[in-house]
Amino acid sequence: MKNILNAGLVGLVLAFLSCKSPNYNAMLENTEPKLISNQFSFTEGPATDKTGNVYFTDQPNDKIYFWDWKTNKISLFLDKTGRANGTYFDENDNLITCSDNEGEIWKIGKDKSVEVLSKGFEGKRLNGPNDLWLDGNGGIYFTDPLYKREYWQNFKVEIPEKNLYYRNKDGKISKLETFVQPNGIIGSVKLKKLYVSDIDAGKTYVYDILGDGKLSEKKLFCEMGSDGMTLDQDGSLYLTGDGVIVFNTRGEKIQHIKIPEKWTGNVTFGGEKNDILFITASKSVYTLKTNTRGVE
């Protein structure tokens, strides 16, 4: 009888989890996004280091700041960043940035040392690397749309397509896919998935990661583009624009987190337990405690 009861209990738990998962609510009850600072011109590119602090960019002012989760304070990390936009930390806690002033990808150490990892593709200047994700094997997936900046000098289009690229650990760059205007990108080593937004087409696609920069055929994930994005541990995808919109693994919209700004640019998980949603939105940054954690 005990085994039957145990089996029944397990069945009920599994049934509950299967019902809960597609409609998972990431926010804690009775919580609202908290404004941390509104001192910026346009915030972008949040990335979390090994201690849970979040680094982000203020591209018009060519600066990178960081949020210390212990003190809840914002501090300047680096001035003159090559006009960094999207960022991501590598396994050695170096900040990898899409620095579009010269169409480059940089590696910035915690000591503020700078190494230019990429200057172009096949001898041509990139349009302006926008967002990136590191695969854990030394490889970098990055999007290269075209948003002409007023601070660019003597710029001319050398690559007419807007592409998704992969830079392997030896520095070789391969073109993977052409989009209308690729923008936000995020992946998961654990889930073996890569998500890429085609923001002007109003679509986000998903790929299976096959290794060594190889991807499956793209599949439509949802009918929405995104500036930036992140994943939680359950595989839910967080897109941005009109606040933060959460989709479950089936591509179904399950939540809309409203942010009191005209535009929400990007989002990531940070904090000691990786359970605080850090949101960059126009001139401001916000945090939101959640019931989940960022994906590994």
Residue pairs with C-beta under 8 A, 6 or more apart in sequence:
21 234
21 248
21 249
22 248
22 249
22 250
22 252
22 254
23 248
23 254
24 234
24 236
24 248
24 254
24 291
24 292
25 254
25 255
25 291
26 232
26 236
26 238
26 246
26 255
26 257
26 277
26 290
26 291
26 292
27 255
27 257
27 288
27 290
27 291
28 289
28 290
28 291
31 288
31 289
32 288
33 257
33 258
33 259
33 277
33 279
33 286
33 287
33 288
34 286
34 287
34 288
35 284
35 285
35 286
36 67
36 72
36 74
36 284
36 285
36 286
36 287
37 74
37 284
37 285
38 283
38 284
39 74
39 283
40 58
40 61
40 65
40 283
40 284
40 285
41 58
41 59
41 60
41 61
41 283
42 58
42 59
42 60
42 265
42 282
42 283
43 56
43 57
43 58
43 265
43 266
43 280
43 281
43 282
43 283
43 284
43 285
44 56
44 57
44 58
44 59
44 85
44 86
44 227
44 228
44 265
44 266
44 280
45 56
45 57
45 59
45 84
45 85
45 86
45 87
45 97
45 98
45 131
45 228
45 266
45 280
46 54
46 55
46 56
46 87
46 228
46 266
46 267
46 268
46 270
46 278
46 279
46 280
46 285
47 54
47 55
47 56
47 87
47 88
47 89
47 95
47 268
48 54
48 55
48 89
48 268
48 269
48 270
48 274
48 278
48 294
49 55
49 66
49 89
49 93
49 95
50 89
50 93
52 69
52 270
52 271
52 272
52 273
52 274
53 66
53 67
53 68
53 69
53 270
54 66
54 67
54 69
54 268
54 270
54 278
55 64
55 65
55 66
55 67
55 77
55 87
55 89
55 95
56 64
56 65
56 66
56 67
56 87
56 266
56 278
56 280
56 285
57 63
57 64
57 65
57 81
57 84
57 85
57 86
57 87
57 97
58 64
58 65
59 83
59 84
59 85
62 79
62 80
62 81
62 82
62 83
62 84
62 101
63 76
63 78
63 79
63 81
64 76
64 77
64 78
64 81
64 84
64 87
64 95
64 97
64 108
65 74
65 75
65 76
65 77
66 74
66 75
66 77
67 73
67 74
67 270
67 278
67 285
67 287
68 74
68 75
69 270
69 271
69 272
69 276
70 272
72 287
74 285
77 112
78 108
78 112
81 97
81 99
81 106
81 108
82 97
82 99
82 100
82 101
82 102
82 104
82 106
82 114
83 99
83 100
83 101
83 149
83 151
84 97
84 98
84 99
84 106
85 97
85 98
85 99
85 100
85 128
85 129
85 130
85 131
86 97
86 98
86 129
86 130
86 131
86 132
86 142
86 143
86 185
86 228
86 266
87 95
87 96
87 97
87 98
87 132
88 95
88 96
88 132
88 133
88 134
89 95
89 96
89 134
90 96
90 107
90 134
91 134
91 136
93 110
94 107
94 108
94 109
94 110
95 107
95 108
95 109
96 105
96 106
96 107
96 108
96 117
96 132
96 134
96 140
97 105
97 106
97 107
97 108
98 105
98 128
98 129
98 130
98 131
98 132
98 142
99 105
99 106
99 129
100 128
100 129
100 130
100 147
100 149
101 149
101 151
101 152
102 119
102 125
103 119
103 120
103 125
103 126
103 127
103 128
103 129
104 116
104 117
104 118
104 119
104 126
104 129
105 116
105 117
105 118
105 129
105 132
105 140
105 142
105 167
106 114
106 115
106 116
106 117
107 114
107 115
107 116
107 117
108 114
117 140
117 167
117 171
118 126
118 129
118 167
118 171
118 173
119 125
120 126
120 158
121 144
121 159
121 165
121 173
121 175
122 173
124 158
124 159
125 155
125 158
125 159
126 144
126 159
127 144
127 145
127 146
127 157
127 159
127 162
128 144
128 145
128 146
128 147
128 149
129 142
129 143
129 144
130 142
130 143
130 144
130 145
130 147
130 182
130 183
131 142
131 143
131 183
131 184
131 185
131 228
132 140
132 141
132 142
132 143
132 185
133 140
133 141
133 142
133 185
133 186
133 187
133 194
134 140
134 141
135 141
135 187
135 189
135 209
135 213
136 189
137 169
137 211
137 212
138 168
138 169
139 166
139 167
139 168
139 169
139 212
139 213
140 166
140 167
141 164
141 165
141 166
141 176
141 185
141 187
141 194
141 213
142 164
142 165
142 166
142 167
142 185
143 162
143 163
143 164
143 165
143 179
143 182
143 183
143 184
143 185
143 196
144 159
144 162
144 163
144 164
144 165
144 182
145 162
145 179
145 181
145 182
145 183
145 199
146 157
146 162
146 181
148 155
161 178
162 178
162 179
162 180
162 181
162 182
163 175
163 176
163 177
163 178
163 179
163 182
164 175
164 176
164 177
164 178
164 179
164 182
164 185
164 196
165 173
165 174
165 175
165 176
166 173
166 174
166 176
166 213
167 173
168 174
168 212
168 213
174 213
176 213
176 215
177 196
177 215
177 218
179 196
179 198
179 201
180 198
180 200
180 201
181 198
181 199
181 200
181 201
182 196
182 197
182 198
182 199
183 197
183 198
183 199
183 225
183 226
183 227
183 228
184 195
184 196
184 197
184 199
184 204
184 225
184 226
184 227
184 228
184 229
184 239
184 240
184 266
185 194
185 195
185 196
185 197
185 229
186 194
186 195
186 229
186 230
186 231
186 237
187 193
187 194
187 195
187 209
187 231
188 231
188 235
188 295
188 296
189 209
189 296
190 295
190 296
191 231
191 235
191 295
192 208
192 209
193 206
193 207
193 208
193 209
193 231
193 235
194 206
194 207
194 208
194 209
194 215
195 204
195 205
195 206
195 207
195 221
195 229
195 231
195 237
196 204
196 205
196 207
196 218
197 203
197 204
197 205
197 225
197 226
197 227
197 229
197 239
198 204
198 205
198 225
199 225
199 226
199 227
200 225
201 225
202 223
202 224
202 225
203 220
203 221
203 222
203 223
203 224
203 225
204 220
204 221
204 222
204 224
204 225
204 226
204 229
204 237
204 239
205 218
205 219
205 220
205 221
206 218
206 219
206 221
207 215
207 216
207 217
207 218
207 219
208 215
208 216
209 215
210 216
220 251
221 237
221 247
221 251
222 237
222 239
222 247
222 251
222 253
224 239
224 241
224 245
224 247
225 239
225 241
226 239
226 240
226 241
227 240
227 241
227 263
227 264
227 265
227 266
228 240
228 265
228 266
228 267
228 280
229 237
229 238
229 239
229 240
229 266
229 267
230 237
230 238
230 267
230 268
230 269
230 294
230 295
231 237
231 238
231 294
231 295
232 238
232 269
232 290
232 292
232 293
232 294
232 295
233 292
233 293
233 294
233 295
233 296
234 249
234 292
235 248
235 249
235 295
236 246
236 247
236 248
236 249
236 254
236 292
237 246
237 247
238 244
238 245
238 246
238 247
238 267
238 277
239 245
239 246
239 247
240 264
240 265
240 266
240 267
240 279
241 263
241 264
242 256
242 264
243 256
243 257
243 258
243 259
243 264
244 256
244 257
244 259
244 264
244 267
244 277
244 279
245 253
245 255
245 256
245 257
246 253
246 254
246 255
246 256
246 257
247 253
247 254
248 254
257 277
257 279
257 288
259 279
259 281
259 286
261 281
261 282
261 283
261 284
262 282
263 281
263 282
264 279
264 280
264 281
264 282
265 280
265 281
265 282
266 279
266 280
267 277
267 278
267 279
267 280
268 277
268 278
268 294
269 275
269 276
269 277
269 278
269 290
269 293
269 294
270 276
270 278
270 294
271 278
271 287
273 293
274 293
274 294
275 289
275 290
275 291
275 292
275 293
275 294
276 287
276 288
276 289
276 290
277 287
277 288
277 289
277 290
278 285
278 286
278 287
279 285
279 286
279 287
279 288
